[in-house]
Amino acid sequence: MKLGEGVEQAIHSVTMLAQLSDGGVLSAAALAEFHGVKTSYLLKHLQALSGAAILETQPGPKGGYRLARRAGEITLLDIVLAVEGPEPAFRCLEIRQRGPNPLPGKPTRPCEINAAMLRAERAYRAELKRVTIADLLTEVARGDDGSIAARGCAFRALHERRPGQQASTQGE
């Protein structure tokens, strides 16, 4: 199974936003800069996350994105479904009914290939549903020698917008 690179960008952006101070936001440009991706491409995924009530936006010159729910309430499945959509990765097109010698009439048995693929999809989704953003942050912190946390903290100190703070021109 191959997920689009927008899933990776979305998960990393959500984990970054999970570490903001209360009321703080980051602009799409700042998130794109931190992850080294194009703002226009990332914006599409941030909008999908907003539409799925994972992120909320604060409009205006001091605006940006923040989590709409606590990190412990956002699962990897929530993010994947927001970016990729709810359809299963495998879609049976019932090709048994095509070609020069199709099965006669409507098949009486479900396609075993489709059934196996749907079982795998359920297992995959169950695992993604089990892992929250808070879980990921805990795992990263457990294995961090301090360099990962320092990198994120330094960036957030420059780019996080807080209530009552003047808008910065950095990351615009």
C-alpha positions as MATLAB code, in Angstrom:
seq = 'MKLGEGVEQAIHSVTMLAQLSDGGVLSAAALAEFHGVKTSYLLKHLQALSGAAILETQPGPKGGYRLARRAGEITLLDIVLAVEGPEPAFRCLEIRQRGPNPLPGKPTRPCEINAAMLRAERAYRAELKRVTIADLLTEVARGDDGSIAARGCAFRALHERRPGQQASTQGE';
ca = [
       0.000    0.000    0.000;
       1.329    3.404   -0.903;
       0.083    6.507    0.846;
       0.620    9.943   -0.634;
       3.387   12.098    0.784;
       0.684   14.427    2.074;
      -0.001   11.887    4.844;
       3.562   12.226    6.137;
       3.378   16.014    5.924;
       0.040   16.042    7.736;
       1.226   13.791   10.574;
       4.397   15.830   11.095;
       2.431   19.080   11.003;
      -0.084   17.809   13.557;
       2.711   16.665   15.885;
       4.345   20.098   15.600;
       1.040   21.836   16.342;
       0.490   19.526   19.336;
       3.495   21.151   20.983;
       2.275   24.751   20.796;
       1.495   26.769   23.897;
      -2.167   27.356   24.819;
      -3.761   29.554   22.172;
      -0.643   29.533   20.008;
      -0.799   29.007   16.247;
       1.653   28.408   13.417;
       1.171   29.654    9.893;
       1.104   27.254    6.970;
       4.243   28.961    5.694;
       6.069   28.264    8.969;
       5.000   24.611    8.966;
       6.085   24.247    5.335;
       9.435   25.911    6.078;
      10.127   23.635    9.056;
       9.408   20.510    7.018;
      11.021   21.727    3.800;
       7.886   21.372    1.668;
       5.912   23.711   -0.581;
       3.376   25.834    1.260;
       0.797   25.506   -1.522;
       0.910   21.696   -1.320;
       0.844   21.613    2.486;
      -2.098   24.049    2.577;
      -4.268   21.505    0.775;
      -3.614   18.976    3.532;
      -4.017   21.494    6.347;
      -7.401   22.418    4.902;
      -8.382   18.733    4.791;
      -7.343   18.395    8.446;
      -9.414   21.474    9.297;
     -12.395   20.026    7.445;
     -12.053   16.847    9.512;
     -12.024   18.894   12.775;
      -8.449   17.851   13.545;
      -7.145   21.395   13.156;
      -8.764   24.752   13.589;
      -7.733   27.958   11.947;
      -7.345   31.414   13.297;
      -7.784   33.880   10.427;
      -5.976   37.168    9.983;
      -2.392   38.436   10.048;
      -1.770   36.803   13.434;
      -3.559   33.672   12.317;
      -2.509   30.146   11.661;
      -3.317   26.595   12.657;
      -3.666   24.780   15.969;
      -5.185   21.502   17.106;
      -8.955   21.370   17.356;
      -8.738   18.455   19.819;
      -6.218   17.229   22.360;
      -3.285   15.213   20.993;
      -4.551   12.133   22.832;
      -7.830   12.335   20.902;
      -6.275   12.453   17.419;
      -5.292    9.140   15.893;
      -3.145    8.341   12.897;
      -6.286    6.930   11.291;
      -8.036   10.298   11.710;
      -5.206   11.980    9.811;
      -4.933    9.338    7.073;
      -8.683    9.451    6.437;
      -8.679   13.257    6.360;
      -5.902   13.361    3.760;
      -6.559   10.219    1.716;
     -10.317    9.892    2.130;
     -12.387    7.063    3.618;
     -12.348    4.656    0.682;
     -10.474    1.388    1.169;
      -7.064    1.145   -0.511;
      -8.224   -1.881   -2.527;
     -11.355   -1.582   -4.614;
     -12.672   -4.748   -6.193;
     -13.896   -4.001   -9.709;
     -15.204   -7.544  -10.123;
     -12.972   -8.320  -13.089;
     -14.174  -11.906  -12.890;
     -17.083  -10.608  -14.969;
     -14.858   -9.245  -17.748;
     -12.873  -10.719  -20.612;
     -13.844  -13.320  -23.163;
     -15.067  -15.868  -20.598;
     -16.820  -14.088  -17.682;
     -18.497  -15.971  -14.896;
     -22.089  -16.700  -15.886;
     -24.700  -14.516  -14.179;
     -24.027  -12.685  -10.967;
     -21.336  -14.392   -8.852;
     -22.892  -16.292   -5.947;
     -19.726  -16.160   -3.865;
     -17.928  -12.989   -2.858;
     -14.539  -12.442   -4.411;
     -12.031  -14.103   -2.083;
      -9.356  -11.636   -3.122;
     -11.565   -8.712   -2.133;
     -12.430  -10.388    1.183;
      -8.729  -10.930    2.021;
      -7.837   -7.365    1.092;
     -10.654   -5.966    3.213;
      -9.495   -8.028    6.214;
      -6.010   -6.570    5.778;
      -7.492   -3.062    5.505;
      -9.418   -3.555    8.766;
      -6.219   -4.662   10.547;
      -4.268   -1.727    9.124;
      -6.951    0.763   10.154;
      -7.255   -0.781   13.620;
      -3.531   -0.248   14.201;
      -3.674    3.350   12.965;
      -6.679    3.968   15.211;
      -4.723    2.657   18.207;
      -1.896    5.217   17.877;
      -2.525    8.815   18.926;
      -0.441   11.921   18.375;
       0.220   11.962   22.123;
       1.587    8.401   21.829;
       3.938    9.486   19.044;
       5.189   12.456   21.042;
       5.871   10.181   24.016;
       7.815    7.731   21.830;
       9.875   10.503   20.242;
      10.685   12.006   23.657;
      11.699    8.590   24.982;
      14.295    8.145   22.244;
      15.440   11.775   22.002;
      18.857   12.843   23.226;
      17.480   16.371   23.393;
      18.348   17.395   19.846;
      14.888   16.769   18.401;
      13.177   18.716   21.179;
      15.687   21.577   20.892;
      15.166   21.853   17.134;
      11.377   22.099   17.513;
      11.517   24.450   20.497;
      13.863   26.859   18.735;
      11.659   26.929   15.646;
       8.452   27.411   17.637;
      10.073   30.218   19.637;
      10.646   32.100   16.376;
       7.396   31.310   14.583;
       4.632   30.594   17.093;
       1.991   33.285   17.211;
       0.340   33.776   20.577;
      -2.752   35.771   21.577;
      -1.876   39.442   21.938;
       1.488   39.019   20.203;
       2.408   41.262   17.295;
       2.406   39.519   13.923;
       5.894   38.550   12.784;
       7.049   38.798    9.199;
       9.033   35.562    9.564;
       7.465   32.511    7.994;
       4.861   34.523    6.085;
];
